[in-house]
Amino acid sequence: MRQLRIPATFMRGGTSNAVVFRQSDLPEDRALWDEIFLAALGSPDPNGRQLDGMGGGISSLSKVCVVGPPSRSDADIDYTFAQIGVREATVGYAANCGNMSSAMGPFAVDEGMVRVDGDRALVRIHNTNTKKIIHAHFALDDGRAAVDGDHVLSGVAGTGSPVRLEFREPGGAATGKLLPTGSALDVLDVPGVGEVEASMVDAANPAVFVAASAVGLSGSELPADIDAMTEVMARLDVIRRHAAVRMGIAERPEDAPRVIPMVAIVGPAQAARTLAGETLAAADGDVTVRMLSSGNTHRALPLTGSICTTVAARIEGSLVHRYTRPTDRPEGDLAIMQPSGILTVAAKVVRRDGTWFAEHGATYRTQRRLFDGNVYLPASRVPGLVAAMAGGEAVRLAMA
């Protein structure tokens, strides 16, 4: 059978890449989206490389974004994120991707979906996965999103024009509560592991934080080294799955989604080597974090994970707060030591009627449109779509 083609854009957002679709170019029946996304990315691939698609073989390079008109009055666009499995035929909508969030405002402006004037833009993004609002502030260059600039983002070569992302009231993105268990610190009794101290926090995306020492690590290990530690990876995943139950994300550990909660190992600021071979001194940062999702250790801390980490660091009694360098400016920047270098994030967390509340989390990313045109789908990989088109489904698709 011949191939189908569908308009698409390939973008970098922060330290991630994704295929970006306009919602109007996809079928109205969202049940058809999964097979489209899997075919476009080249999943599942038992070799873990996605050579027959647009994916890059790791979770941060296996993503899809859909941008459409807003469904809320306080937003300019709707943005839906899909995490595509690499080896498995999975499409996850349970969480947002903060890195790709940085590309959504520029995409909408460049596509003419949002009108802008002057030399700066504000695009209010409604992330449909978390039902949260994100404000993206960025410079314009002749009416389009600026690309050139002097902002350095750890993990990305060169420099770019910064996008300031403000996650408004990020608490309870998946569970409805900033502290899903009601406590800043809990003890998980995990079969085969034992009792483990954990802080379970839901800000921008839910995460469970455990001490690096609890799984025999220092926290400064590089991602490939952690991924190669099969026993440690298995231990972290079973901790994550039991945390999902305590957080109300799953009824049973085996039902926990692959994407959430993310699991992070935390340690004090310490000397470490980055992926680029540079040396970080302990004095350079405030806390050391390694974060895992979808079975991989992230090469650069996910944006939503960095927001969640920063919020957790400002909650007294949490495990992250315990390992974070003390400060007299809790609303100031937090320097997170992660595999690609130092990541700077800020959050405002306050006490309201005895309960912790996150007002916002903010950080900077860069983005760039890499190419646009059409992505090609083997017709044999999208039988549902072919049948829908034969039945009169109005989709802007054509046979190649």
C-alpha positions as CSV (number, residue, x, y, z in Angstrom):
1,M,0.0,0.0,0.0
2,R,1.1,3.6,-0.6
3,Q,1.9,6.0,2.1
4,L,-0.2,8.8,3.6
5,R,1.2,12.2,4.3
6,I,0.1,14.7,6.9
7,P,1.4,18.3,7.5
8,A,3.7,18.5,10.4
9,T,6.6,20.5,12.0
10,F,9.6,19.2,13.8
11,M,10.8,21.4,16.6
12,R,13.2,21.5,19.5
13,G,11.8,22.7,22.7
14,G,14.4,23.0,25.5
15,T,16.2,19.7,25.6
16,S,13.5,17.7,23.8
17,N,12.4,17.2,20.2
18,A,8.9,16.6,19.0
19,V,6.7,16.3,15.9
20,V,4.1,19.1,16.2
21,F,0.7,18.9,14.5
22,R,-2.0,21.5,14.1
23,Q,-5.2,20.0,15.5
24,S,-7.0,20.9,12.3
25,D,-4.7,18.5,10.4
26,L,-5.7,15.5,12.5
27,P,-9.0,13.6,12.5
28,E,-11.7,14.7,14.8
29,D,-11.9,11.2,16.1
30,R,-9.1,11.1,18.7
31,A,-9.2,7.4,18.8
32,L,-7.2,7.5,15.6
33,W,-4.5,9.7,16.9
34,D,-2.5,6.9,18.6
35,E,-1.8,4.9,15.4
36,I,-0.8,8.1,13.6
37,F,1.7,9.1,16.3
38,L,3.2,5.6,16.6
39,A,3.6,5.4,12.8
40,A,5.1,8.9,12.6
41,L,7.7,8.3,15.4
42,G,8.6,4.7,14.3
43,S,7.3,2.9,17.3
44,P,7.3,0.2,18.5
45,D,11.0,-0.6,17.7
46,P,12.4,-3.6,19.5
47,N,15.9,-2.3,18.6
48,G,15.2,0.9,20.5
49,R,16.3,3.2,17.7
50,Q,13.1,4.3,15.9
51,L,15.0,4.3,12.6
52,D,11.8,4.0,10.6
53,G,10.3,7.1,12.0
54,M,11.0,10.6,13.5
55,G,11.8,9.4,17.0
56,G,15.3,9.5,18.4
57,G,15.4,6.3,20.5
58,I,15.1,7.9,24.0
59,S,12.1,9.3,25.8
60,S,13.1,13.0,25.4
61,L,13.2,12.5,21.6
62,S,10.0,10.5,21.2
63,K,7.3,13.1,21.6
64,V,4.3,14.5,19.8
65,C,2.5,17.9,20.4
66,V,-0.9,19.0,19.1
67,V,-1.8,22.7,19.0
68,G,-5.3,24.0,18.4
69,P,-7.7,26.8,19.3
70,P,-8.3,27.5,23.0
71,S,-11.1,25.7,24.9
72,R,-10.7,28.2,27.8
73,S,-11.2,31.9,28.0
74,D,-7.9,32.5,29.8
75,A,-5.9,30.8,27.1
76,D,-4.8,31.6,23.5
77,I,-4.2,28.0,22.4
78,D,-4.8,24.5,23.6
79,Y,-1.7,22.2,23.7
80,T,-1.9,18.4,24.0
81,F,1.2,16.4,24.7
82,A,1.8,12.7,23.9
83,Q,4.7,10.6,25.1
84,I,5.4,7.9,22.6
85,G,7.0,4.6,23.7
86,V,10.2,3.6,22.0
87,R,10.2,-0.2,22.3
88,E,6.5,-0.5,23.1
89,A,3.4,0.6,21.3
90,T,2.3,3.1,23.9
91,V,1.0,6.6,23.7
92,G,0.8,8.5,27.0
93,Y,-1.4,11.5,27.7
94,A,-1.1,11.5,31.5
95,A,1.5,14.3,31.8
96,N,2.8,17.4,30.2
97,C,6.2,18.0,28.7
98,G,7.6,21.3,30.0
99,N,10.5,21.4,27.5
100,M,8.2,21.2,24.5
101,S,5.9,23.7,26.2
102,S,8.6,26.3,25.4
103,A,8.0,25.7,21.7
104,M,4.2,25.9,21.7
105,G,3.9,29.7,21.9
106,P,6.5,30.3,19.2
107,F,4.8,27.7,17.0
108,A,1.4,29.3,17.4
109,V,2.8,32.7,16.5
110,D,4.7,31.5,13.5
111,E,1.6,29.6,12.3
112,G,-0.6,32.7,12.6
113,M,-2.7,31.1,15.3
114,V,-2.1,34.0,17.7
115,R,-1.9,37.7,16.7
116,V,1.1,39.6,18.1
117,D,2.4,43.2,17.9
118,G,5.7,44.8,18.9
119,D,8.9,43.2,19.8
120,R,7.7,40.7,22.5
121,A,4.9,38.2,22.8
122,L,2.9,36.6,25.6
123,V,1.1,33.4,24.7
124,R,-1.2,31.9,27.2
125,I,-1.1,28.1,26.8
126,H,-3.7,25.7,28.1
127,N,-2.1,22.3,28.6
128,T,-5.0,19.8,28.2
129,N,-3.1,17.0,29.8
130,T,-2.9,18.8,33.2
131,K,-5.6,21.4,32.8
132,K,-3.0,24.0,33.7
133,I,-2.2,27.4,32.3
134,I,1.4,28.3,31.2
135,H,2.5,31.8,30.2
136,A,5.2,31.9,27.5
137,H,7.1,35.2,27.2
138,F,9.5,35.6,24.2
139,A,11.0,38.0,21.8
140,L,9.9,38.6,18.3
141,D,11.9,39.1,15.2
142,D,9.9,40.8,12.3
143,G,6.7,39.3,13.7
144,R,8.0,35.8,14.3
145,A,9.4,34.1,17.3
146,A,13.1,35.1,17.7
147,V,15.6,32.3,17.6
148,D,19.0,34.0,17.9
149,G,20.1,35.1,21.4
150,D,22.7,34.7,24.1
151,H,20.9,32.4,26.4
152,V,22.8,29.2,27.3
153,L,20.7,26.1,28.1
154,S,22.6,23.2,29.6
155,G,22.4,20.2,27.3
156,V,21.9,22.2,24.1
157,A,24.9,23.3,22.0
158,G,25.2,27.0,21.3
159,T,22.9,29.8,22.4
160,G,19.4,31.0,21.6
161,S,16.6,33.5,22.4
162,P,15.1,32.7,25.8
163,V,11.5,31.8,26.4
164,R,10.3,32.5,29.9
165,L,7.8,29.9,31.0
166,E,5.6,30.6,34.0
167,F,3.5,27.7,35.3
168,R,0.6,29.2,37.0
169,E,-0.6,27.5,40.2
170,P,1.2,24.3,39.1
171,G,0.1,22.2,42.2
172,G,-2.1,19.2,41.6
173,A,-1.4,18.9,37.9
174,A,-2.3,15.1,37.9
175,T,-3.7,14.4,41.3
176,G,-5.5,17.6,42.3
177,K,-3.2,18.2,45.3
178,L,0.3,19.6,45.7
179,L,1.0,17.0,48.4
180,P,-1.1,14.0,47.3
181,T,-0.6,12.2,50.6
182,G,-1.1,15.3,52.7
183,S,2.5,15.1,54.0
184,A,5.8,16.5,52.9
185,L,7.6,13.3,53.8
186,D,6.3,9.7,53.9
187,V,7.7,6.2,54.3
188,L,6.9,3.7,51.6
189,D,7.0,0.0,52.5
190,V,8.1,-1.5,49.2
191,P,8.2,-5.3,48.8
192,G,11.7,-6.4,48.0
193,V,13.1,-3.0,48.9
194,G,12.0,-2.3,52.4
195,E,11.0,1.0,54.0
196,V,12.0,4.0,51.9
197,E,11.6,7.7,52.9
198,A,9.9,9.6,50.0
199,S,8.5,13.0,49.2
200,M,5.6,12.8,46.8
201,V,4.9,16.1,45.2
202,D,2.6,17.1,42.3
203,A,3.6,20.4,40.7
204,A,3.6,20.8,36.9
205,N,3.9,17.0,36.9
206,P,3.9,14.5,39.8
207,A,7.2,13.1,41.1
208,V,8.4,10.9,43.9
209,F,11.8,11.9,45.4
210,V,14.0,9.5,47.2
211,A,17.5,9.9,48.6
212,A,20.3,8.7,46.3
213,S,21.8,6.9,49.2
214,A,18.6,4.9,49.7
215,V,19.4,3.1,46.4
216,G,23.2,2.9,46.9
217,L,24.0,6.0,44.7
218,S,25.7,9.4,45.4
219,G,23.4,11.2,43.0
220,S,26.2,12.5,40.8
221,E,26.2,9.4,38.4
222,L,25.7,10.0,34.7
223,P,22.5,8.8,33.0
224,A,24.1,6.0,31.0
225,D,25.7,4.6,34.2
226,I,22.4,4.6,36.0
227,D,20.6,3.0,33.1
228,A,23.1,0.2,33.1
229,M,22.5,-0.6,36.8
230,T,19.6,-3.0,36.2
231,E,19.0,-3.7,39.8
232,V,18.9,0.0,40.7
233,M,16.6,0.8,37.8
234,A,14.3,-2.1,38.9
235,R,14.3,-0.8,42.5
236,L,13.5,2.7,41.4
237,D,10.7,1.5,39.2
238,V,9.0,-0.5,41.9
239,I,9.4,2.5,44.3
240,R,7.8,4.6,41.6
241,R,4.9,2.2,41.1
242,H,4.1,2.0,44.9
243,A,4.3,5.8,45.1
244,A,1.7,6.0,42.3
245,V,-0.7,4.1,44.5
246,R,-0.1,6.3,47.5
247,M,-0.5,9.4,45.3
248,G,-3.9,8.1,43.9
249,I,-2.5,7.8,40.4
250,A,-3.1,4.0,40.2
251,E,-5.1,1.5,42.2
252,R,-2.3,-1.1,42.0
253,P,1.5,-0.8,41.4
254,E,1.2,-2.8,38.2
255,D,-1.3,-0.3,36.9
256,A,1.0,2.7,37.3
257,P,1.5,4.7,34.0
258,R,5.0,4.6,32.5
259,V,5.2,8.4,32.4
260,I,4.0,9.4,35.9
261,P,4.9,9.8,38.6
262,M,8.5,10.6,37.6
263,V,11.1,9.3,40.1
264,A,14.0,11.4,41.2
265,I,17.1,10.6,43.3
266,V,18.3,13.5,45.4
267,G,21.5,14.4,47.1
268,P,23.4,17.4,48.4
269,A,25.3,19.7,46.0
270,Q,28.5,17.9,45.1
271,A,31.4,17.8,42.7
272,A,30.4,16.0,39.5
273,R,31.2,15.6,35.8
274,T,28.7,16.7,33.2
275,L,27.8,14.9,29.9
276,A,30.0,17.4,28.1
277,G,33.0,16.4,30.4
278,E,33.0,19.6,32.3
279,T,33.5,19.6,36.1
280,L,31.0,21.1,38.5
281,A,32.1,22.2,41.9
282,A,29.9,21.6,44.9
283,A,29.7,25.4,45.4
284,D,28.1,25.8,42.0
285,G,24.8,24.4,42.9
286,D,22.1,24.0,45.6
287,V,21.0,20.4,45.2
288,T,21.9,17.4,43.0
289,V,19.1,15.6,41.1
290,R,18.8,12.7,38.7
291,M,15.3,12.0,37.3
292,L,13.8,9.0,35.5
293,S,10.7,8.5,33.4
294,S,9.5,6.0,30.8
295,G,12.4,3.7,31.8
296,N,15.2,6.2,31.1
297,T,17.4,8.5,33.1
298,H,17.0,12.0,31.7
299,R,20.1,13.5,30.1
300,A,18.8,16.9,31.2
301,L,16.2,17.4,33.9
302,P,12.7,17.7,32.4
303,L,11.3,21.2,32.7
304,T,8.2,20.0,34.6
305,G,10.5,17.9,36.7
306,S,12.6,20.9,37.5
307,I,9.6,22.9,38.5
308,C,8.4,20.1,40.8
309,T,11.9,19.8,42.3
310,T,12.1,23.5,43.0
311,V,8.6,23.6,44.6
312,A,9.5,20.6,46.7
313,A,12.8,22.3,47.8
314,R,10.7,25.2,49.2
315,I,8.4,22.9,51.2
316,E,9.8,22.6,54.7
317,G,10.1,19.0,55.8
318,S,10.4,17.5,52.4
319,L,13.3,15.3,51.4
320,V,14.3,17.8,48.7
321,H,14.3,20.6,51.3
322,R,16.5,18.5,53.5
323,Y,19.2,18.2,50.8
324,T,19.0,21.7,49.4
325,R,21.5,24.3,50.5
326,P,19.8,26.7,53.0
327,T,18.8,30.1,51.8
328,D,17.2,33.3,53.2
329,R,15.6,33.9,49.8
330,P,13.1,31.1,49.2
331,E,11.6,32.9,46.2
332,G,15.1,33.2,44.6
333,D,16.7,30.9,42.0
334,L,17.5,27.3,42.8
335,A,20.6,26.0,41.1
336,I,19.9,22.3,40.3
337,M,22.9,20.2,39.5
338,Q,21.9,17.7,36.8
339,P,23.7,15.6,34.1
340,S,23.9,18.5,31.6
341,G,25.1,21.1,34.0
342,I,23.3,23.7,36.2
343,L,19.6,24.4,35.7
344,T,18.2,27.6,37.3
345,V,14.6,27.6,38.3
346,A,12.4,29.7,40.6
347,A,9.2,29.1,42.5
348,K,7.0,30.9,44.9
349,V,5.6,28.5,47.5
350,V,3.6,29.9,50.5
351,R,1.6,28.6,53.5
352,R,-2.2,29.3,53.3
353,D,-4.3,28.3,56.3
354,G,-1.6,25.8,57.3
355,T,-1.4,24.2,53.8
356,W,1.4,24.6,51.3
357,F,0.4,26.3,48.1
358,A,2.5,26.8,44.9
359,E,1.7,30.2,43.3
360,H,4.0,29.7,40.3
361,G,7.2,28.1,39.0
362,A,9.3,29.8,36.3
363,T,12.3,29.0,34.2
364,Y,13.9,29.7,30.8
365,R,14.3,27.5,27.8
366,T,15.2,28.1,24.1
367,Q,13.4,26.6,21.1
368,R,13.8,26.3,17.4
369,R,11.7,25.2,14.4
370,L,13.9,22.6,12.7
371,F,11.8,21.8,9.6
372,D,8.2,21.6,8.4
373,G,6.4,19.9,5.6
374,N,4.8,16.5,5.7
375,V,5.4,13.4,7.7
376,Y,4.8,10.1,5.9
377,L,2.8,7.2,7.3
378,P,2.8,3.7,5.8
379,A,-0.9,3.0,5.1
380,S,-0.4,-0.5,6.6
381,R,0.5,1.1,9.9
382,V,-2.7,3.2,10.1
383,P,-5.6,0.9,9.2
384,G,-8.1,2.8,11.3
385,L,-7.3,6.1,9.6
386,V,-7.5,4.5,6.1
387,A,-10.9,3.1,7.0
388,A,-12.1,6.4,8.3
389,M,-10.9,8.2,5.2
390,A,-12.8,5.6,3.0
391,G,-15.8,6.3,5.1
392,G,-15.7,10.0,4.5
393,E,-13.7,11.3,7.4
394,A,-12.6,14.9,6.6
395,V,-8.9,14.9,7.1
396,R,-6.2,16.9,5.3
397,L,-4.4,13.8,4.2
398,A,-3.3,12.7,0.8
399,M,-1.8,9.6,-0.7
400,A,1.9,10.0,-1.4
